[in-house]
Amino acid sequence: MQTKIIDDADVVTYVAVCDPGDEAVAALTEFARAERLEASHLTAVGAFERATVGWFDRDARQYRRIAVDEQCEVLSLIGDVAETPDGPSLHAHVVLGLADGSTRGGHLLAGTVFPTLEVVVTETPARLRKVMRPDLGIALIDLDRSEA
């Protein structure tokens, strides 16, 4: 993956371009940790040769995995990076377009890039903190623990 800062005012904007074969979640998480991102949002377009999305099952408190075992277009990918006790945490949702025009979507759990994934990441001066919510079984941004 190649990255470059394209704006460096109070807000830093990066462009990350994933290569064919990159696993998108791992590559973006590694990038977020390398740059020590704490309060970012991201958008992306591109395609995967295969992907796994998830639907959060509130009763089981875990994601149900939905395999997309075919070439698919990333029609929309939006998410954030926030600080957790383990470091930066990526949270992204995706809508994938299939060859027949149908879509699959959900929480992006994995995606093998082909031919590219072009991601714009904007880091703001705020420090967002995620806190595990045992009542929900998921870490969410806690505004009381976040700072400007």
Secondary structure, 3 states (H helix, E strand, C coil): CEEEEEEECCCEEEEEEECCCCEHHHHHHHHHHHCCCCEEEEEEEEEEEEEEEEEEECCCCEEEEEEECCCEEEEEEEEEEEEECCEEEEEEEEEEECCCCCEEEEEEEEEEEEEEEEEEEEECCCECEEEEECCCCEEEECCCCCEC
